[in-house]
Amino acid sequence: MDQKKISTVIFGCGNVVMGDDGYGPAVIDELNSRYELPEGVEAIDVGTCVREHLFDYVLSAEGRPDRIIILDAVDFPDRKPGDVFLIDTSAIPPKKIHDFSLHQFPTVNLLVELEQHTGIRVYILAAQVECIPEEITPGLSPAVSAAVSVACEKVLQILSEKS
């Protein structure tokens, strides 16, 4: 059986029953249902288990992807709800690397190390939340719901760049 090389993996992180935290999975759903992704690109809803998926791809016998795009909701005080923006792993202050958390997920230093030691280009495409509820509340706020299509366009733009 001939397996094709995966050049880019897109991971949608988040919990769909916790309001705007479901941004990453919502973008993955939109990408897989409304867009034709290029050959060699996989878009995966990883929920809250991205660490395991990262290791699966990085340690894959078939070869590592050239790029990883991580979609996750964030809560930054200087952003408006629904803002979609790239976070560069190298721009995260060293003192924040260990406690900085995109959704309590693999520490950002793991992502920095991936870039530095494997040559995999890591993109973190974040959306500013309006609210993460204290209890189960499925569904995105209007601002983050609108951000989903913006994020899809930004993903396509990243995919069109030479890796």
N, C-alpha and C positions, 0 to 999 in steps of 0.2 A: 504494500500500500504506500503510495507516494503522498507524504504530508507536505503542505506548503509552509514556508517560513512565515512566521508571524513577525511583521516589522513593527507594529504598534499595537499596544494594548491600552484600552481605555477602561478605567475602573470607576464605577459610580458608587460612592460611599454614602451611607446614611441609612436611617431607620424610617421607613415609609409611614409608620404609625405615630411619628413624633413631629408632625407639622413640617416646617421648613427643612428639617433635618433630612427629609426625603428628596432633596434637590438632586443629589448624585444619581440615585436610581431613576428619577423622573427623566433626566437627560439621557440616560442609557436607553430607557424605553422609547423615547422620542427618536433617538439615533437609529435604533434597530427597526422601528416601525415606519418611519417616514423618509429615511435617507438610504441611499445605496452607498455603503462604505466601500472604500477601495479594497482591492485584494490585499490580503496580508494584515488587515486591521480587524481586531476583535473588540467589541464593546460588551462589558460584563458588569452586571449588577452584583456587587460584592457585599451589599448590605453593610454590616459592621465587622466584616472579617477580611479586610484587605491585606493584612499582614501575611496570612497563609497564601493568598493568591500571589502576592509579590514574590514570596520564596519559591512558589511553584514555577513561575516564569523565569526568575533569575537562575534557578538551578536546573532548568529544563534541558534535557538531553538533546532536544531538537535545535537548541540555540536560543540565545537571548533576543528579546525584541530590541530594536534600535531606540524606541521611544516608549515611555509610559506616560499616559495622561491620567491624572487623578482629579475626579470631580467631587467636591465636597462643599458643604455649607460651613460658613464661618460667622463669627460675631465679632467684628472689629468696631471699635467706637467711632472711627472716622469715616465710616462708609454708610451709604443709604441702603435701605432694604431693596434687594433686587439687583444691586451692583454686581456685575460679573467681571472678574479680574484675575490675572495671572499672579501667582506668588512665586517668586524665584527662590529656590532653596538656598542659594548663596546669599540672598539678601536678608535672611533671618539672622538677627543678632546672635552671636555665640551664646550669650547668657540665656537666650530663650530656646535654644535648640532642644534642651532636655525637657522643658516644661511646656513648650509650644505644642498645641494639639489641634489638629484638624480632626475634630470628632473623636478625640482620644485614640487616634489610630497610630499606625507605626510611627514611632517617633520620627521627627523630621530628620534627625541625624542619620537614620537608616536611609532616607531618600538622598541625603547629601552624599553618603558613602556610596550609594549605588552610582550616582553620577561620577564621583571621583575615581572609583576603583573598577567600574565595569564598562564605562563609556556609554551607558544607557542615558539618554536625555530624559529628564523628568520634568513634566509640566504639572503644576497644580493649578487647576482652573476652579476658582472659588466663587461662591455667591454669598453675598451678605444676607443674612436672615432678617426677617422682621421679628420672628418670635419662635423660640423652641419651647413648646409647652411643658409643663411640669408632669402632666399625665397623658395617657394615650389620646391623641387627637390627630387622626389621619387627615391628609390633605395639605397642600401648600397654600401659603398666603397669596393674594393676588400679585404682589410684587415679585415673589420668588417664582410663581407660576409663569409670569411673563419672562423671567430670566432664563427659563428652560430653552426657548427658541434662540435667544441670544447666545447661550452657551453652545448650542448645536452649531451655530454659524462659526463661533470661535474655534470649536474643535475642527471643523472642516478647513478653516484657515490654517491651523497648525498642521493638519494632514497634508495640505498642499505645499508646505515648505519642505525643502530638501532636508533629510535627516543627517 
